[in-house]
Amino acid sequence: MKKLWILFVASRYIFKGRNSSPVLSVLGIAVGVLALIIIISVMNGFQLGFIESILEISSYHLRLENIGKNNVENLREIMLSVPGVKAAVPFKEYQAIARGRRISQQAVLIRGVDSNTGDIDSAMMKKLEFEEGYFNISNQNDVLLGVELARRLGVYIGDDVTIFSITGLMSAQDADGTDTYKVRGIFRTGFYEYDCSWVFMNINHPSFNVNESDLKLGIKLVNRFNDKKSIALARKSLASYEDVKLSSWRDYNRSFFGALRTEKLFMFILVGLIFIVVGLNIFQSQRRSVLQRREEIGLLRAVGGTQNAVRLVFVIDGAIIGLTGAGIGLFVGLAVASNIPQFFSLVENIVNFFIRVLNSLTGFFGMTAAGGFSVFSPAVFYIKEIPSRILAQEVVFIFMFGFLSALAAAWFASRKAAKIQPAEVLRYE
């Protein structure tokens, strides 16, 4: 109860103050938290979309190489018995040239998988959005094409595609390595490289039997971040298979994921500069408040207030500013980040409204009208809508960053109040 006066004085200073600095500081913190949450959420949406497309469709979480055709089933059973492993899929791939109804040809990557892969690997199926058909490669001459590849070749469901091998794999059916396949599905992943150059085929097709050393086993984990633990457990069970190579997604995607991590780090730093500016504003505001209240501080010291108690008054002011600003920014930021497409649609409508007004005004002078505005135009970006992914740990970090920046600024500014001596201030009172 004896310390309640500190909270009372702090609340009086911030809510009954004579200037608008606390309001501006709260707005600064709120804008910083809001901007950082929205920017990082959109960045997460793009980055995690790319990462998950790579891991779930192409590279898998773990990969077994040099397995040999005769060891596939044994190795599948071994890997499925490892805790944390949810799927094991044999696959094989080679480069080829595809030609459809159009004369133009397209370089493609042929990925051979089992016909039941769609049932085994549910995570991959979530990333394969079929615009036509479905995952159907039960026949050896059935193929699935990326949506951009199908567009370039001018083919649809049921059409034929001619594929020419360019890597030395020769089909058992044609001496020149050429075969005709039936399109059974057209998929979209959102990753342009896959959509414009990938073909799924039945791994039992004769063309895959030419070189068995390229056969691999793709492993999916319940949690891909537990890859090191799963590798340690799997190697104990694979001790008798000396030639088998086991690697993680961290190994064969190191440079790409490292670049994404660096990009995100620098984005954090650049946007985080907002908090430094706001922190300096709070620091100067609190120092000015100390100078304006020298007599009041002297009086508090004279009636028994300690240096730490007086200093705590201004630290509480900073904490209130930080909590209020970070709380407002958190609430609004999460609301916007959870509805990113609607938010950007609203922004585009507002900007386009002013563009139309401007065009109406300039039209009287015979000037050329400006075009429409789009934040992420599909003509430029390969996206249907703007993705957003909110990660709880990052939101907590941003909130604490905003709050602690205000608290630290107030703490340093309060040192001036602790140095005020009652006798000097009240000498002539």
N, C-alpha and C positions, 0 to 999 in steps of 0.2 A: 504493500500500500504506500510505503514511503517513496517509492520510485514512480508512482503514477503521475506525479507532477511533470516528469520528463516527457511522457507521452502527451500530456495536456498542452504543455508549452510548444512541443513540436507540431501538434495539430493546429494550434493557433497561428504559428508562424506560416505554415504552408497554406491553410485555408482562409486565413484572414490577412494575407500579405498585401502589400501595397503595389505590387507589380505583377506582370503576367509571365515572369520567367518560369515558374513551375508548370504553367500550362504549356508553354512552348517546349519545355524539357520533356513533359509527358508525351506530347505529340511527336517529338523527335524519336523517343524510344519506341513508340507505337509504330511509326513509319518504318523504322529500322527492322523491328521484329516482323512486321507485316511483309515487307519487301523480301527479306531473307527467306521466310517460310515459303512464299509463292515461288521465288526464283529456284530455290533448292528443290521444291516439289516438282516443278516442271522439268528441271534438269534430271531428277531421279526418274521421272517418267520416261524421258528419252533414253537415258543411259541404261536403266534396268530393262527397258524393252529390248535394246540391242543385246545386252548381256544375256538375257534369258533366251532370246532367239538363238544366239550362238550356242549356249550350253544345252538347251533342250532339243534343238534340231540338229546341230552340226557336231559339236565336239564332245558332248556328254560331260558328266562330272568326273568320272574316272574312265580310263581307257586301257584295255589289255591288247598288246600287239604281239606279233609272232606266235599266234596261238595254234595255227595249223587246223585244218578242217576236221580232223579226227578227234580233236580235243575240245571242240566247241561245247558240246553238251556237258562234259565233265566240268569244264571251267565255269559254265553258267551256273551249275548246281553249287559249286564252291563259292562263287561270288554271292549268290542269293542267300547262302547260309551265313554270310557276314552280317552282323548287326548294323542296321542303318541303310542297307542296300534294298531298294524297292523294285529295281528292274535291271535286266541284263539283256542287251540286244546285239546280236551279231550283225555286222555291216561291212560293206565293201564299196569302193568307189573308183571311178576312172574318168578321164577326160574324153570328150567326144564332140562331134559336130552334129547339130540337129537341123532338120529342114522340114518345113510344113507345107501348106498350100502356097505360100509365097515363095518367090525365087530366092530371097535372102536366106542366109544361113546364120546360125548362132552357135558359139562355143558354149558347151554345157558341162556340168558335173553330174555324172550318173551316180546316184547313191542306191546301192542294192541292200534291201532289208527283207526280213521275213514278211509274209503276207499277213501274219497276226500281230505285227508290231503295233498297229493301232490299238489293239486290245491290251497289249503288255505295257506300252509306254504312254500312259495317260497324259503326262506332262507335255510330251511332244504334240499330242493331238490338240491340246489347248492352244498351242502356238500356231497350229496349222488351221487357218480359217478357210474352209472350202467354199469358194464362190460358185463353183459348179461341181456336181458329182460328190464323191466322198472317197475315203481311203480304201481303195479297192485295187489290189495288185495280185488277186488270187490266180489269174492267168499269167503265164510267164511273159507274154507279150503285152501286158497292161503297163501303162506308165501314168505318173502324176506329174503335172507341170506347174511351175510357178506362174502366177497370173500375168506378169510382164513378159515372160517367155512365150506364153500362149498368144499374147497379143502380137508380139513381134513375128511369130510364125504364122499367125492368122488361123489358128485352129481352135476348135471347140470340142465339147464332149462328143465322143464317138468318132472323131476324125483320126486320120492316120498321120504318124510322124516318122520320118526316116532318120535314123541315127547312124553316123559313121564313126567308128572307133579311131582315135588318133594316138593311142598310147600302147599299141602293140597287142591289145586284147582282140583276138579274132573270134568272131562268132562261129559256132559249130554249124550254123545253117547256111552261111554265105561265106565264100572264100575271101571276099574282099572286105570283110568286117562290117558289112552293111545289113541293117535289119529294119523292118517296118513294125511300128508299135501302135497300139490303140490307146487313145487318151481316155482315161476313166475318171480323172479328177483334176480340177484347177484350183490351186490353193494360194492364199496370201499370208505372208508371215509379218509384213510390216518392215522387213529388212530387205532392202532393195537388191542386194547381191543374190540372195536366195530366190527372190521372186523373179529375177530375170535370167537365172542361169542354172537352176536346180531341177533335176528330174529324179523322181523316185521310181525304182523298178524292183521286181521280184529277184531276190538274191539267188534263186535257183535257176535263173536264166543261164543257158550254156556259156554265154560270154564271160561270166564270172568264174568259171571253172578253169580258165587258162592259167591264172597266176594265183595260187592259193596262199602265197606269203603275204598278200595284202589284206587278208581277212583279219578283222579286229572285233573286239567285244566292247560295246559301249555300256557303261554302268551309270545308273541313276541312283542318287542318294536321297534319303528323306530330307536331309539338310546338307546342302553342298559345302557349307563351311566346316563340316566335320570330316572333310576329305582326308586330312592327315591321320586322324584316328582310324578311319576305315582302311587306309592304305597299310597302316601298321598291323591291323588285324588280318587283312587279306594276305599279306606277305608270309605270315606264318602258315597259312593254309596252302600257299603256292610254292612252298619250299621245294617240292619235287619237280616243279616245272622251271628249270633253270633258264631256259631261253625266253620265257615270257617276260615282257616288259610292262610294268604297271606305272602309269603316270596320272597326274591330277590336272584339272582344268587350270590351276594356277601356273602350270609349266608351259602348256602349249598356247596359252593366251596371255602370257606375261606382259608383253609390250603393249597390247591393246588395252588391257585392263589397267595397266600402270598409267597410260596416257589419260584415261578417263578419270582415274583417281587424282592425278595432278590437276586436271582441268577443274574438278570439283573443289579441290583445296584452294586454288587461286580465286575461284568464284566466292568462296567463303571469306577469303581475306579482303577482296575488293569491296564486297557488299558490307563486310564487317567494319569498314572504315566509317560507315555511318555512325556506329556506336562510339568511335573515338571522337568524332565531331560533337556528338550529343554529350558525351562525357565531359569534354572541355567546356561546353556551354553550361552544364550543371556545376562544374567546378567554379567557373567565374561567377555564376549566379549565387552560389553559396558563400563565396568570399565576399561578394558585394553585400549579401544579407548580414554577414558577420560585422562588417564595417558600419552598416546602418543601425545595428542593434548593440553597439559597444556599451551604451549606457545600461541597457536591459541586461546584457551579459554580466556587466560589472555588478549590478544589483543582485542577480542570481548568485554570483560568487560571494557577495557580501552577506547574504542570508543563509549561507551554508552549502551552496552547490559546489561540488568538487569539479576539478578540471575535466575528468572523464564524464561526469554527468552532463555538464554543459556541452561537451563535445558530442555526446550521444544525442542531444536534441537535434543537431544538424545532420547526424548520420541517419536518424529516423526519418527526417525529411527526405533525404536521398533514397531511403528504402521505400518510402511511400510513392515517390516519383517513379522509381524503377518498377515496383510491383504494378502500379496503375498503368504505366505505359506499356510494359511487357504483357500485362494481362489483356489490354485492349488490342494490341498487335497480334497476340496469340489467337484471340477469339475471331477477329476479322480475318486474319491470315488463314486459319483452318477453314473458315466458311468459304473463302475465295478458292483456296487450293482444292477443296472438295468439289468445287463446281467450276473448274477452269474453263471448259468449253463455253458455258453460259456467260462467264465473266468476260472472256475475250469477244464473244458475240456482242455483248452489251457495249464494250469499248468500240468495236468496229461500227456498230450502229450509230453511236454518238458521233464518232469522227466522220462517218459518211454523211450524217445529217448536216454537219457544218460544211462539208465539201459541196453538198448539193446547194446549200445556201450561197456559198462562195461562187459556185458555177452560175447560179441565177443572177448574181450581181455582176459578174464579169461578162455574162452573155450580152448585156446591153452594149458593151464596148467591143464586141466582136472578137473577144479573146478565146483561145482554145480552152475547153473545159478540162478540168483535172479528172483522172480516173478514180475508181473506187479504191478504198483502203482495206487491206487484209493483213492481220498480224502474222499469220502463218498460212500463206496461200498454197493450196494443193498443187498449183502450177510450178511452185518453186521447191516446196518441201514434200517429201514422199510420205505424207501422213493423211489419214482421214479426219482425225481430230487431235487436238493438243493433249498429250498424255500428262498425267499427274500422279505422283506416288508419294504419299506422306509416310515418313519413317519416324516412329515415336521417339527414338533416341536422339535424332537430329532436332526435332521440335523442342524437346526438353533442353538440349544444349543451347539452342537459339534463345529460348526464354531466359535461361540462366545467364547467358551472355549479356542480354539486354539489362536484366536486373542488376547483375554484379557491376556492370560498367557505371551505372548510376550510383550504386553503393560505394564503389571505390572513389569516384569523383567527390562524393560528399565526405568521405573519410579524410581525404587529403585536404579538402577545403576547411574542415573543422579544426585543423591544427592551429589555425589563426585564433579561433575562439578560446582554445585552451591556454593560450599565452597571455590573454588579457588579464591584467591585475586590477582588482577592485579599487585600490587606493589611487591608482593613476587616473582611472576613468571618473571616479566620484569625488575627486579632489575639490572641484569647484562647484559641486552640486549642493 
